[in-house]
Amino acid sequence: MSFTEPQAIVVALVFAVTLLAVVYTRLRRPSSSLPLPPGPPSDSIFGTSFKSEFFYRHFEQWTQEYGPVFSFRQGLRTIVVVGRFQAAVDIMEKEGAALADRPRSIAAGETLSGGMRVLLTPAGERFKKMRRALHSHLQPKSVASYSPVLMRTARQNMLDIVRDPERHQDHAKRYAAAVVMALAYGKAPPSSYEDPEVQSVNRCLTRLGLTMRTGAWKVDILPLLRFVPGYLKPLKDGHAEELCLFKTLLQEVRDQIARGDEVPSSFGKYLIERQNEYQLNDDETAYLAGSMFGAGSDTTASAISVAVMAATCYPETQKKVQEELDAVIGKDRPPTFADQDILPQTMAFVLESFRWRPVTSGGFPHKATRDIIWNNYCIPKGASVIGNVWSVGRDPAVFPDPETFNPQRWIAGDGTVRDDIRSYPFGFGRRVCPGQHMATASTYINTALTLWAFNLREDEKEKIDTLAFTESANAHPMPFKALFEPRLVGGWDAVKEAFEAYGM
């Protein structure tokens, strides 16, 4: 961006102060005599440069070059990246108590989210009360009670595919938004992806995803940039838009309660009834209800589309799931949540899709609240620690031939789903995504229904680029073509008939 004269003066002051701070940091005595993990050298006074777009892939190259844990500097911040399975277990999981905090996030956390988005909120009282309320509705037992909503909405997703298979990715987004609208506010499903509220939700999520990319906003490296006039205006405008959206949606629930209407059970209703108990102000309550969008909508829509992509590009794995579905379920009825434990091949397919193309590929940074010693290296107190999900799921020692989509790596010798490995698609330790259970349940039911009802194949004239994803922190596949062919005798009409009463 170009600067006006006042802005240029501020930038010059920022540079001067940063230079002095860096010199001070270099001269300051470290708290441990052990060295930092090795890593790429700084290439300027501001530290090590890299592109924020697809940074997780670049981090994988550095993992291969410098080892399972590497470090570098950005501004005054030491960044440590964990990129292999055992290191993730040792550091991100076993040292979870020391990594429960978040580093300061001026762009996405303080400015865009007003400090109220639980994903980015630093450890403290606000985080504790918001997390406690959010967990009450996103634990496995609670998600089980949402199964009817997920099944009814998945039914509509299948009927949408029957009606217009070319827009399968839009249908996945409508599914995800509909689920979240129902669970967060008790709202009826939107009629289409073009619904204004769906569009508003997705616009906010896209903005958030772009803002959260590591290195995307230099203010998180040089905090004094927040004083440059106009620099943060796009994020301040974004905060005003999403706060208005969240408050408007929650106010609809308040109005229903005030009128004495029959109000469907929802997270919003739960928060309104217990707002004083959790000591939440109105803005915090609105943001917490709205946080279900981040917990479920964005990740779920992408995960469903990734599963479709994998089935289309790897027909032999698709056939393996369909053989299981035919043998266990048959063709007389579609699968349900009650069948999940007897469909290990289907669940293995879902787990492999999470590993192969994780939605949150780069993970989100944690903050070390004390020195962490690992293999005679020191991760210093105050460092930002990133579990690079993309790299952890590509550890060749745990996931041989990691670029290949192979669900069988998740199947144990007795035919059950393995529980001794994880690719950590939803994060690590005490900051694991609270929406993981809902996202997994949604991906399972939509994948099972899709592969029960359809054969998927690639269009030979429009090959799928399996690395073509959006550049946001929660990445979505770029538009791709998959050909849907009915598996039931009777074709499209039979598929439509099979889902008419499903979940109702």
VOGU-3710 file (C-alpha; in Angstrom, 3 decimals, decimal comma):
1> msftepqaiv> 0,000/0,000/0,000  1,166/3,582/-0,587  1,433/5,942/2,384  0,474/9,574/2,866  3,073/11,818/4,548  1,631/11,328/8,082  1,461/7,584/7,506  5,048/7,542/6,232  6,209/9,280/9,429  4,456/6,677/11,558
11> valvfavtll> 5,952/3,854/9,497  9,437/5,346/9,899  8,943/5,516/13,663  7,725/1,930/13,679  10,840/0,857/11,819  13,138/2,728/14,196  11,467/1,346/17,316  11,480/-2,158/15,833  15,186/-1,902/15,041  15,977/-0,922/18,623
21> avvytrlrrp> 13,741/-3,681/19,983  15,397/-6,304/17,793  18,852/-5,204/18,954  17,641/-5,368/22,558  16,180/-8,807/21,980  19,420/-10,086/20,478  21,466/-8,764/23,408  19,089/-9,999/26,098  20,288/-13,054/27,976  18,177/-16,145/27,145
31> ssslplppgp> 16,334/-17,916/29,954  17,896/-21,247/28,969  21,386/-22,204/27,924  19,926/-24,620/25,362  19,604/-23,409/21,772  16,464/-22,843/19,769  15,571/-25,554/17,264  17,414/-24,941/13,983  15,650/-23,135/11,167  15,861/-20,751/8,232
41> psdsifgtsf> 17,932/-17,603/8,823  16,476/-14,104/8,975  16,742/-12,296/5,647  15,932/-8,788/6,902  15,551/-6,740/10,073  11,974/-8,008/10,189  13,029/-11,648/10,355  12,435/-14,561/7,971  10,279/-13,895/4,931  7,754/-16,305/3,433
51> kseffyrhfe> 4,487/-15,994/1,537  1,350/-16,242/3,639  -0,419/-18,072/0,807  -0,160/-21,837/1,373  2,459/-21,225/4,054  1,871/-24,737/5,413  3,324/-26,254/2,232  6,393/-24,050/2,533  6,708/-25,109/6,181  6,731/-28,741/5,029
61> qwtqeygpvf> 9,760/-27,967/2,854  11,490/-26,445/5,875  10,512/-29,487/7,956  12,262/-31,716/5,443  15,304/-29,417/5,473  15,655/-28,536/9,176  13,925/-31,389/10,981  10,661/-32,185/12,802  10,817/-28,955/14,829  12,261/-25,733/13,442
71> sfrqglrtiv> 12,242/-22,075/14,458  12,581/-18,639/12,902  11,989/-15,010/13,812  9,327/-12,578/12,633  9,668/-9,094/14,089  10,103/-9,547/17,832  8,399/-12,925/17,842  10,081/-16,330/17,910  8,043/-18,869/15,939  8,493/-22,604/16,426
81> vvgrfqaavd> 6,875/-25,016/13,955  6,169/-28,655/14,806  5,930/-30,809/11,702  6,122/-34,489/12,586  3,883/-36,890/14,479  5,992/-37,820/17,519  7,143/-34,240/18,025  3,472/-33,169/17,946  2,629/-35,747/20,614  5,619/-34,732/22,771
91> imekegaala> 5,149/-30,972/22,456  1,603/-30,091/21,399  -0,151/-32,807/23,411  2,015/-33,706/26,426  2,914/-30,042/26,987  -0,647/-28,910/26,304  -0,964/-27,061/29,622  1,997/-24,847/28,688  0,499/-24,200/25,232  -3,115/-23,429/26,133
101> drprsiaage> -2,617/-19,721/25,461  -2,750/-17,879/22,144  -0,232/-15,271/21,015  -1,545/-11,785/20,618  -3,535/-11,472/17,383  -4,074/-7,809/16,563  -5,503/-8,362/13,081  -7,869/-11,340/13,363  -8,315/-11,466/17,142  -8,468/-7,920/18,495
111> tlsggmrvll> -9,573/-5,948/15,422  -11,721/-8,241/13,285  -13,155/-10,190/16,235  -13,147/-7,498/18,915  -11,348/-9,937/21,228  -14,490/-12,074/21,437  -13,868/-14,979/19,042  -13,138/-17,994/21,249  -10,766/-19,501/18,674  -8,373/-16,568/19,088
121> tpagerfkkm> -9,096/-15,434/22,635  -6,015/-15,589/24,899  -6,147/-17,791/27,991  -7,914/-16,044/30,858  -11,316/-15,547/32,402  -13,076/-14,540/29,174  -11,747/-17,626/27,409  -12,717/-19,917/30,285  -16,331/-18,764/30,476  -16,826/-18,763/26,688
131> rralhshlqp> -15,188/-22,147/26,241  -17,276/-23,638/29,065  -20,504/-22,479/27,459  -19,451/-23,606/23,981  -18,419/-27,070/25,150  -21,838/-27,640/26,670  -23,306/-27,879/23,167  -20,466/-29,381/21,149  -19,400/-32,415/23,171  -19,990/-35,870/21,630
141> ksvasyspvl> -23,095/-36,543/23,771  -24,605/-33,207/22,747  -23,801/-33,753/19,079  -25,580/-37,122/19,248  -28,779/-35,264/20,107  -28,336/-33,220/16,926  -28,375/-36,329/14,722  -31,959/-35,718/13,499  -31,002/-32,206/12,343  -27,890/-33,504/10,581
151> mrtarqnmld> -29,830/-36,298/8,877  -32,663/-34,051/7,685  -30,179/-31,548/6,320  -28,079/-34,287/4,691  -31,278/-35,548/3,057  -31,729/-32,119/1,467  -28,097/-32,162/0,350  -28,723/-35,435/-1,509  -31,896/-34,077/-3,108  -29,989/-30,940/-4,121
161> ivrdperhqd> -27,396/-33,140/-5,830  -30,160/-35,020/-7,666  -31,566/-31,689/-8,824  -28,255/-30,064/-9,804  -25,157/-32,265/-9,375  -22,792/-29,728/-10,934  -23,244/-27,424/-7,931  -22,313/-30,049/-5,340  -19,891/-27,679/-3,586  -22,554/-25,000/-3,199
171> hakryaaavv> -24,895/-27,653/-1,830  -22,265/-28,632/0,757  -22,000/-25,002/1,848  -25,776/-24,718/2,106  -25,848/-27,931/4,153  -23,221/-26,629/6,574  -24,875/-23,224/6,941  -28,285/-24,837/7,443  -26,969/-27,087/10,221  -25,361/-24,187/12,029
181> malaygkapp> -28,429/-21,956/11,634  -30,569/-24,697/13,178  -28,202/-25,514/16,036  -27,216/-21,935/16,837  -30,573/-20,197/16,413  -33,252/-22,835/15,812  -33,834/-21,417/12,325  -35,429/-23,313/9,464  -32,966/-24,376/6,746  -32,323/-21,746/4,053
191> ssyedpevqs> -33,910/-22,503/0,710  -30,689/-22,240/-1,288  -27,019/-21,287/-1,228  -28,070/-17,835/-2,492  -30,018/-17,160/0,719  -28,859/-13,715/1,998  -28,030/-15,025/5,469  -25,972/-17,886/4,016  -24,118/-15,400/1,857  -23,494/-13,121/4,844
201> vnrcltrlgl> -22,171/-16,017/6,931  -19,847/-17,209/4,175  -18,596/-13,665/3,506  -17,629/-13,278/7,168  -15,926/-16,675/7,215  -13,963/-15,934/4,052  -12,728/-12,664/5,541  -11,730/-14,408/8,765  -9,896/-17,180/6,930  -7,851/-14,749/4,864
211> tmrtgawkvd> -7,012/-12,613/7,895  -5,844/-15,575/10,014  -3,194/-16,762/7,562  0,227/-16,731/9,218  2,052/-13,608/8,060  -0,957/-12,114/6,249  -1,038/-8,896/8,341  2,279/-7,296/9,256  0,690/-5,656/12,313  1,004/-9,008/14,081
221> ilpllrfvpg> 4,755/-8,799/13,483  5,101/-5,043/14,081  2,353/-4,064/16,559  3,008/-0,335/16,208  1,531/-0,515/12,702  -1,902/-0,427/14,366  -1,342/3,305/14,854  -0,949/3,942/11,106  -4,139/5,846/10,170  -6,473/3,766/8,015
231> ylkplkdgha> -4,305/0,640/8,045  -6,788/-1,511/9,989  -9,963/0,048/8,568  -10,918/-3,014/6,427  -10,804/-5,197/9,533  -12,713/-2,694/11,653  -15,423/-2,548/8,981  -15,485/-6,345/8,891  -15,918/-6,491/12,663  -18,864/-4,103/12,494
241> eelclfktll> -20,507/-6,237/9,796  -20,155/-9,572/11,559  -21,076/-8,210/15,000  -24,243/-6,749/13,459  -24,992/-10,127/11,825  -24,446/-12,081/15,048  -26,494/-9,662/17,159  -29,338/-9,588/14,630  -29,570/-13,386/14,509  -29,546/-13,676/18,299
251> qevrdqiarg> -32,046/-10,862/18,688  -34,533/-12,877/16,634  -34,361/-15,582/19,309  -34,775/-12,982/22,082  -37,843/-11,575/20,320  -39,395/-15,043/20,004  -38,879/-15,653/23,724  -40,320/-12,222/24,589  -43,440/-12,893/22,495  -43,974/-16,206/24,229
261> devpssfgky> -43,572/-18,141/20,991  -42,582/-21,799/20,991  -38,819/-21,452/20,589  -36,873/-24,431/19,217  -33,967/-25,658/21,303  -30,738/-23,976/20,183  -27,383/-22,775/21,448  -28,607/-19,173/21,193  -31,612/-19,900/23,379  -29,377/-21,717/25,870
271> lierqneyql> -27,017/-18,721/26,089  -29,829/-16,206/26,498  -31,293/-18,224/29,368  -27,875/-18,546/31,062  -26,252/-15,264/30,102  -26,014/-14,110/33,712  -24,721/-17,486/34,868  -21,843/-17,320/32,402  -21,362/-13,575/33,055  -21,430/-12,713/29,351
281> nddetaylag> -22,258/-9,253/28,050  -24,534/-8,895/25,017  -21,692/-8,677/22,487  -19,907/-11,706/23,973  -23,145/-13,677/23,905  -23,752/-12,771/20,262  -20,191/-13,668/19,281  -20,302/-16,947/21,155  -23,468/-18,037/19,359  -21,884/-16,837/16,129
291> smfgagsdtt> -18,749/-18,838/16,876  -20,658/-21,959/15,917  -20,236/-20,747/12,336  -16,483/-21,101/12,693  -16,841/-24,299/14,709  -19,043/-26,017/12,174  -19,963/-24,263/8,960  -16,681/-23,385/7,275  -14,790/-26,557/8,143  -17,731/-28,874/7,473
301> asaisvavma> -18,489/-27,572/3,984  -14,870/-27,954/2,970  -14,493/-31,420/4,506  -17,557/-32,707/2,634  -16,174/-31,413/-0,663  -12,735/-32,911/0,044  -14,381/-36,318/0,544  -16,164/-35,955/-2,808  -12,853/-34,991/-4,439  -11,061/-38,000/-2,946
311> atcypetqkk> -13,776/-40,460/-3,997  -13,734/-39,047/-7,519  -9,950/-39,125/-7,901  -9,425/-42,496/-6,181  -12,188/-44,777/-7,550  -10,685/-47,904/-5,967  -11,158/-46,426/-2,486  -14,694/-45,371/-3,401  -15,440/-48,958/-4,477  -14,121/-50,315/-1,152
321> vqeeldavig> -16,589/-48,156/0,796  -19,450/-49,048/-1,519  -18,750/-52,766/-1,114  -19,045/-52,297/2,652  -22,242/-50,256/2,330  -23,824/-52,854/0,059  -22,852/-55,737/2,348  -23,826/-54,106/5,653  -26,678/-51,738/4,683  -27,936/-53,043/1,349
331> kdrpptfadq> -29,868/-51,081/-1,246  -33,226/-50,940/0,531  -32,415/-48,022/2,842  -29,762/-45,305/3,176  -27,223/-45,506/6,044  -27,790/-43,606/9,302  -25,781/-42,608/12,368  -26,820/-45,861/14,013  -24,692/-47,668/11,421  -21,493/-45,735/12,060
341> dilpqtmafv> -19,814/-48,320/14,297  -20,376/-51,115/11,774  -18,952/-49,160/8,824  -15,188/-49,051/9,509  -14,250/-48,625/5,845  -16,505/-45,585/5,622  -15,003/-44,019/8,740  -11,480/-44,842/7,538  -12,293/-43,013/4,299  -13,400/-39,942/6,294
351> lesfrwrpvt> -10,280/-40,012/8,495  -8,020/-40,302/5,459  -9,767/-37,373/3,768  -9,046/-35,303/6,900  -5,359/-36,286/6,717  -4,964/-36,019/2,950  -6,342/-32,504/2,579  -6,863/-31,053/6,086  -9,176/-28,060/6,133  -7,028/-26,122/8,624
361> sggfphkatr> -3,765/-27,219/7,062  -1,455/-24,844/8,921  -3,076/-25,019/12,329  -3,365/-22,000/14,609  -0,528/-20,644/16,750  -0,243/-21,410/20,446  1,788/-19,395/22,956  4,304/-21,036/25,281  3,711/-19,878/28,850  7,004/-21,379/30,046
371> diiwnnycip> 10,185/-22,805/28,545  9,608/-26,202/26,924  12,626/-28,484/26,520  12,551/-30,947/23,627  15,492/-33,050/22,422  18,035/-30,656/23,947  16,410/-27,645/22,304  14,524/-24,901/24,111  11,162/-23,552/22,992  11,275/-20,326/24,995
381> kgasvignvw> 8,496/-18,820/27,063  6,508/-16,393/24,921  7,258/-18,160/21,621  4,487/-18,799/19,127  4,227/-22,550/18,553  2,479/-23,831/15,427  1,493/-27,452/14,943  1,631/-27,667/11,146  -1,230/-30,094/10,521  -0,258/-30,524/6,862
391> svgrdpavfp> 3,200/-31,773/7,849  2,141/-33,914/10,812  -0,189/-35,854/8,509  2,689/-36,316/6,073  5,124/-37,883/8,477  6,440/-40,807/6,397  7,316/-42,746/9,544  3,616/-42,886/10,506  1,872/-42,379/7,170  3,948/-44,170/4,494
401> dpetfnpqrw> 3,602/-42,776/0,971  1,824/-39,768/2,494  0,741/-38,112/-0,769  -1,374/-41,130/-1,695  -4,977/-41,278/-0,538  -5,113/-44,631/1,274  -7,908/-45,228/3,818  -6,492/-48,673/4,644  -3,804/-47,021/6,761  -6,608/-46,399/9,311
411> iagdgtvrdd> -7,753/-50,043/9,454  -6,293/-52,279/12,195  -5,479/-55,953/11,744  -8,859/-56,987/13,160  -10,727/-54,802/10,662  -11,648/-52,029/13,107  -10,655/-48,369/12,873  -7,256/-47,690/14,442  -7,161/-45,455/17,500  -3,381/-45,320/17,933
421> irsypfgfgr> -2,696/-42,654/15,309  -4,129/-39,229/14,565  -3,396/-36,637/11,925  -4,684/-33,818/14,189  -6,939/-32,131/11,597  -8,753/-30,198/14,355  -5,725/-28,940/16,249  -3,897/-29,877/19,408  -4,105/-30,057/23,178  -6,427/-27,762/25,067
431> rvcpgqhmat> -7,117/-25,568/22,024  -8,485/-28,350/19,843  -11,452/-27,177/17,755  -14,663/-27,594/19,792  -16,575/-28,199/16,556  -14,599/-31,332/15,671  -17,353/-33,777/16,652  -20,012/-32,002/14,625  -17,705/-31,691/11,601  -16,805/-35,384/11,799
441> astyintalt> -20,442/-36,433/12,150  -21,449/-34,265/9,193  -18,646/-35,547/6,991  -19,463/-39,152/7,878  -23,193/-38,965/7,131  -22,797/-37,025/3,882  -19,983/-39,287/2,659  -21,918/-42,444/3,529  -25,074/-41,199/1,799  -23,222/-39,942/-1,262
451> lwafnlrede> -21,326/-43,184/-1,861  -24,447/-45,274/-1,100  -26,477/-43,379/-3,700  -23,930/-42,428/-6,380  -20,896/-43,515/-8,290  -18,484/-40,616/-8,668  -16,044/-40,319/-11,522  -13,756/-37,723/-13,006  -14,510/-35,946/-16,265  -11,642/-36,867/-18,578
461> kekidtlaft> -11,883/-33,415/-20,182  -11,766/-31,550/-16,855  -9,220/-33,239/-14,621  -9,242/-32,268/-10,944  -6,285/-30,411/-9,500  -6,164/-31,859/-5,988  -3,884/-29,043/-4,775  -6,157/-26,245/-6,004  -7,511/-24,750/-2,773  -8,393/-21,308/-1,524
471> esanahpmpf> -5,656/-19,414/0,297  -7,591/-18,926/3,541  -6,705/-20,441/6,918  -9,701/-22,776/6,549  -9,126/-23,840/2,951  -11,829/-24,907/0,497  -11,268/-26,839/-2,734  -11,487/-24,587/-5,752  -14,484/-25,420/-7,969  -14,068/-28,880/-9,485
481> kalfeprlvg> -16,232/-31,132/-11,595  -17,357/-34,556/-10,379  -19,762/-36,716/-12,374  -22,541/-38,243/-10,248  -24,198/-41,444/-11,507  -27,072/-43,145/-9,610  -26,267/-46,563/-8,105  -29,876/-47,621/-7,517  -32,011/-49,553/-9,974  -34,360/-46,944/-11,356
491> gwdavkeafe> -31,732/-44,215/-11,662  -32,308/-40,638/-10,528  -35,974/-41,226/-9,680  -35,045/-44,133/-7,398  -32,445/-42,053/-5,577  -34,935/-39,240/-5,111  -37,543/-41,653/-3,785  -35,028/-43,231/-1,380  -34,411/-39,870/0,290  -37,965/-38,498/0,312
501> aygm> -38,670/-39,717/3,835  -35,072/-40,029/5,097  -34,544/-38,431/8,499  -38,116/-37,182/8,660
//
